[in-house]
Structure formats: C-alpha cells, structure tokens
C-alpha cells in the first residue's frame, strides 16, 4: 500500500523527511477494523512528527497523519483519531493520537478501533470529511465545551487562515455568534468575511468591541492582543502556538477583568459525534484549501510550513 511516512525525522527540514512509498498493509488487532482511505488531511502535529518532536524513538518507517475518511465494511466513514485510555474504554481529549501509537492514517489502508468510525455526512466530499477529525474537533471543543458559545456572543479568531481558525469561524457563525478575525494577509481577511465573519482586521488592530471568547492558535505573536481584546469575564481558549510556545501575560488585565484562560486539545468521541451532527444539521462545508494526490504530499507540507494555505491542506488516495 502507498503511505506517507517518516523514517528519520529532521528538525531543520521536516518536509524533506517526508516520504511516500509502498509499505506492508497492517493487520487489524482484535476489535479493530480495516479502512480503505479515500482522503486525508495534514496538521501541524504531522510537521512536529517529521521534526521528531514529541515522538518516541522507533525502528522502521512510521506512517503519519491523524485525519482520514474512507470506506469500512461498505460504509462511508470518518475516523476518530484519539485512542481510548480510560479504564472504561472512553476517550479523553488529550490522549494518544493514532499516529503517535504507530497507526498513522495517511495510507491507502489503515486499521482503527471499530468504535472510532463515524458515518460520513452524504453532503461532504471525501476531502471535506477528512478535514474534521483534528482541526474541526479542536475548534468545536474550544467553542462549545470550553467557552460555551451561544447566540449573541462575540468571538475573536486570531490568525484567520489555519484549519482550526477557519473551522472556528464557520462553527461560531452557525452557533449565532458575531465573529471578528485577524490576519496579516488582506486576501485571508477577505476570505474570512466570505465565511461569515462580521469584521476582519489586520493583526494587532484594535477591535470595534471586546470579545466574549477569543480563539487563540497563534501564541506569543497575538496573545497580548487577545488579552487586550477580551471583555470583563470573557474567555481566551488556547489550542496551539504557531509563533512559539512562550507568551508574556498581562497579569493586571487578566485579574482586573477576571478573564479565564483555557487550554484545549482535540476532543472526546462524544464531542466528535456531536460535531459531525452539528455540521450535518447546519449544512456546513469545511474549508478545503486544496487537494493533491498522496504522491504530492510534500507540496502540502511545504505550504503548511510556510503558512500560505487557507483552510485544510488535503490529499487524495483514490
């Protein structure tokens, strides 16, 4: 089977560490099933894997990827990518991802726990469905679980353009919130407005009103602005740091305004089922930047590294 994999990670050249080639198809352990993958999507987590960050040493090639949609037992499905860790078999949002346990999904055939297959909404393309498991699930948990988004709330999304950011825009608008976004790119600001954002600002610009909820994926480059832009009693939810992992905190503003800061990582299986149902009910279409054949996945990895995409960077395995 064809698979995107890493043999020797490289911190300085993660794209160069990415390989596509034929590997032996995996055998399904008890309770697991085969999935014929039709499409997958890249995430920042894959670039960290290619750099060798946060992964245990291993022998031989390791298939990358957390996002996939395909066919299992004659059903069109989306793969939930978090392995169960609790004694009762339920998943927790910060548990081990499939690729970190040696079960990456950017391959023509994969094996996953049988309970981790969620029916694909008929209205979604394969690439759109493959966009959901990481970015959209994280955005859903940030907004609905951690920040309790509701109609009439004001949401600020920092760094419009990434997978989580574009998902957050669509989800918040569908939930009845007013959405403001920031980006250094005029083109990305225009596209964010087309997704339903009410206001699109240059990074760091003063917002016309303070936000109830700030979706923070950028980190130190925007965190001070996030704090300044949050109303009293508001919430900042952080899921990553594309500009780095150490940010200064404006402590007087945090405690004077009683701002809550929450972290968020992925989501539970129940949240994933709820997300897919929400998307189906509201007829949402995940924003897909582009789709290339698996053989050209380095192109997508390079665009992710450069930050030039808008929405999900996907690959086709059909």
C-alpha positions in Angstrom: 0.0 0.0 0.0 1.1 3.6 -0.6 1.7 5.5 2.6 3.2 8.9 3.7 5.8 8.2 6.4 8.9 9.3 8.1 12.0 7.1 8.6 14.4 9.6 10.0 12.9 12.9 11.5 14.8 16.1 10.7 14.3 19.2 12.9 15.7 21.5 10.3 14.0 20.1 7.2 10.7 18.4 8.2 9.4 18.4 4.6 12.5 16.7 3.4 12.0 14.0 6.0 8.6 13.1 4.5 8.5 10.0 2.3 5.8 8.4 0.1 6.3 4.7 -0.7 4.9 1.2 -0.5 4.6 -0.4 2.9 3.1 -3.6 4.1 -0.6 -3.3 5.0 -1.2 -3.5 8.7 -3.1 -6.4 10.3 -6.1 -5.5 12.4 -5.8 -6.3 16.1 -8.9 -7.7 17.9 -11.6 -5.1 18.0 -10.1 -3.1 15.2 -11.2 -2.9 11.5 -9.7 -2.2 8.1 -10.5 1.2 6.4 -9.8 1.9 2.8 -8.8 5.6 2.9 -10.2 7.9 0.3 -8.8 11.2 1.6 -6.7 12.6 4.4 -5.5 16.0 5.7 -2.4 17.4 7.2 -2.0 19.1 10.6 0.8 20.9 12.4 1.1 17.8 14.5 2.4 16.0 11.4 5.2 18.6 11.0 6.2 18.1 14.6 6.4 14.4 14.0 8.6 15.0 10.9 10.8 17.1 13.1 11.0 14.3 15.7 9.3 16.4 18.5 7.1 14.6 21.0 7.5 11.1 19.4 9.2 8.1 20.9 12.2 6.6 19.0 11.1 3.8 16.7 12.5 1.4 14.2 11.5 1.5 10.6 9.0 3.8 8.8 6.2 5.4 10.8 3.1 6.4 8.9 2.0 10.0 9.7 -1.5 11.5 9.8 -4.5 11.8 12.1 -7.2 12.8 9.6 -8.8 10.4 7.3 -12.1 9.4 5.7 -12.8 6.3 3.7 -14.8 3.1 3.5 -15.1 0.3 6.1 -17.4 -2.6 5.7 -19.2 -0.9 2.8 -19.9 2.2 4.9 -18.6 5.7 4.2 -16.9 6.8 7.5 -14.7 9.4 9.2 -12.0 8.2 11.6 -11.9 9.5 15.1 -8.1 9.6 15.8 -7.8 9.5 19.6 -7.1 6.2 21.3 -9.0 5.2 24.4 -7.0 5.5 27.6 -9.6 5.4 30.4 -10.4 2.1 32.1 -14.0 2.1 30.8 -12.7 2.4 27.2 -13.9 6.0 26.8 -11.5 8.6 25.3 -10.2 11.8 26.9 -9.4 14.8 24.7 -5.6 14.8 25.4 -5.0 11.1 25.0 -2.7 9.5 22.4 -3.3 10.1 18.8 -3.3 7.1 16.3 0.0 8.1 14.6 1.8 8.5 17.9 0.9 4.9 18.7 2.2 3.7 15.3 -1.2 3.8 13.5 -1.0 6.8 11.2 -3.8 7.2 8.7 -2.2 8.8 5.6 -2.1 5.5 3.8 -4.3 3.6 1.4 -5.3 1.0 4.0 -5.3 1.6 7.8 -6.6 -0.2 10.9 -8.5 1.6 13.6 -10.7 0.7 16.6 -14.1 -0.3 15.4 -15.9 2.1 17.7 -13.9 5.0 16.2 -15.8 5.1 12.9 -18.4 7.9 12.5 -20.8 7.9 9.5 -19.8 10.5 6.8 -22.5 13.0 6.0 -23.6 12.5 2.5 -23.2 16.1 1.6 -19.5 16.2 2.3 -16.8 15.4 -0.2 -14.1 13.0 0.9 -11.6 15.8 1.5 -14.2 17.8 3.4 -14.9 14.8 5.6 -11.2 14.2 6.2 -10.8 17.8 7.4 -12.9 17.2 10.5 -11.0 14.9 13.0 -8.3 17.3 14.2 -8.9 20.9 13.4 -12.7 21.0 13.4 -12.9 18.8 16.5 -10.5 21.1 18.3 -12.4 24.2 17.3 -15.7 22.6 18.4 -14.3 21.7 21.9 -12.8 25.3 22.2 -16.1 27.0 21.4 -18.8 24.7 22.8 -17.1 22.8 25.7 -14.5 25.2 27.0 -16.1 28.6 26.2 -19.9 27.8 26.0 -20.5 29.8 22.8 -24.1 30.9 22.4 -26.2 33.2 20.1 -25.3 36.8 20.6 -21.7 36.1 21.9 -18.8 38.0 20.2 -16.0 35.7 19.1 -12.5 36.8 18.1 -10.5 34.4 16.0 -6.8 35.1 15.8 -4.8 34.2 12.6 -7.6 33.5 10.2 -6.5 31.0 7.6 -5.4 27.9 9.5 -7.5 24.8 9.8 -8.7 25.5 13.4 -9.3 29.2 12.7 -11.4 28.6 9.6 -13.3 25.9 11.4 -13.9 28.2 14.4 -15.3 30.9 12.1 -17.8 28.6 10.5 -18.9 26.9 13.8 -19.2 30.2 15.7 -21.3 31.8 12.9 -23.6 28.7 12.8 -24.0 28.9 16.6 -25.3 32.5 16.2 -22.2 34.4 17.4 -20.7 37.5 15.9 -17.2 36.8 14.6 -14.2 39.0 14.3 -11.0 37.8 12.8 -7.4 38.9 12.4 -4.8 38.2 9.8 -1.7 39.9 8.3 -3.0 38.9 4.9 -5.6 41.1 3.2 -6.6 38.1 1.0 -7.2 35.9 4.0 -9.2 38.6 5.7 -11.4 38.8 2.6 -11.9 35.0 2.6 -12.8 35.1 6.3 -15.5 37.6 5.6 -16.8 35.3 2.9 -17.1 32.6 5.5 -19.4 34.8 7.6 -17.0 36.9 9.8 -18.5 40.3 10.5 -15.2 42.1 11.0 -11.7 41.3 9.6 -8.7 43.2 11.0 -5.0 43.4 10.5 -3.1 41.5 13.2 -2.9 43.7 16.3 -5.5 46.2 15.2 -8.0 47.5 17.8 -11.2 45.6 17.7 -14.5 47.6 17.4 -15.8 45.8 20.5 -14.4 43.5 23.2 -14.9 39.8 22.7 -16.7 37.3 24.9 -14.5 34.5 23.5 -11.0 34.6 21.9 -9.8 31.6 19.8 -6.1 31.6 20.1 -3.9 29.4 17.9 -1.0 31.7 17.2 0.6 32.2 20.6 3.1 34.9 21.6 2.7 37.0 18.4 -1.0 37.6 19.3 -1.5 36.7 22.9 -1.1 40.3 24.2 -3.7 41.4 21.7 -6.0 38.6 22.7 -5.9 39.8 26.3 -6.5 43.4 25.4 -9.4 42.4 23.2 -11.3 40.3 25.8 -14.2 41.8 27.8 -14.5 41.5 31.6 -15.5 38.0 32.5 -14.5 36.7 29.0 -12.6 33.6 27.9 -9.5 33.0 26.0 -9.1 29.4 24.7 -5.7 28.3 23.5 -5.0 25.2 21.4 -1.6 25.9 20.0 1.2 28.3 19.2 2.3 28.6 15.6 4.5 31.6 16.6 6.1 29.9 19.6 5.2 28.4 23.0 6.2 31.1 25.5 4.0 34.2 25.8 4.1 37.1 28.3 1.0 37.5 30.4 -0.6 40.9 31.1 -1.5 39.8 34.7 -3.1 43.1 35.8 -5.6 42.9 32.9 -6.2 39.2 33.5 -7.2 39.6 37.1 -8.8 43.0 36.8 -11.1 41.8 34.1 -11.4 38.3 35.6 -10.5 36.8 32.2 -10.5 33.0 32.1 -7.7 31.2 30.1 -8.4 27.6 29.0 -6.4 25.1 27.1 -8.0 22.8 24.6 -6.7 19.7 22.7 -8.7 17.6 20.3 -12.0 16.3 21.8 -13.8 13.2 23.0 -15.5 10.7 20.8 -18.9 12.0 22.1 -17.8 15.5 21.0 -16.8 14.3 17.6 -20.2 12.6 17.1 -21.8 15.9 18.2 -19.6 17.9 15.8 -20.4 15.7 12.8 -24.1 16.0 13.7 -23.8 19.8 14.0 -22.2 20.0 10.6 -24.9 17.9 9.0 -27.7 19.8 10.7 -26.3 23.2 9.7 -25.1 22.0 6.3 -21.6 23.3 6.9 -18.9 22.7 4.4 -15.3 22.6 5.8 -13.0 25.0 4.0 -10.5 23.0 1.9 -7.6 24.9 0.6 -6.5 22.3 -1.9 -6.4 18.6 -2.6 -3.3 16.8 -4.2 -2.5 13.2 -4.8 -0.7 11.4 -2.0 2.4 11.4 -4.1 2.5 15.2 -3.9 2.0 15.5 -0.2 5.3 17.3 0.2 3.7 20.3 -1.6 1.0 20.4 1.1 3.6 20.0 3.9 5.6 22.9 2.5 2.6 25.1 2.3 1.7 24.3 5.9 5.2 25.1 7.0 5.1 28.4 5.1 1.6 29.3 6.4 0.3 30.1 2.9 -2.9 27.9 3.0 -6.4 28.9 3.8 -8.3 26.0 5.4 -7.3 22.4 5.2 -4.5 21.0 3.1 -5.7 17.6 1.9 -4.5 14.6 0.0 -6.5 12.1 -2.2 -5.9 8.4 -2.1 -8.4 7.3 -4.7 
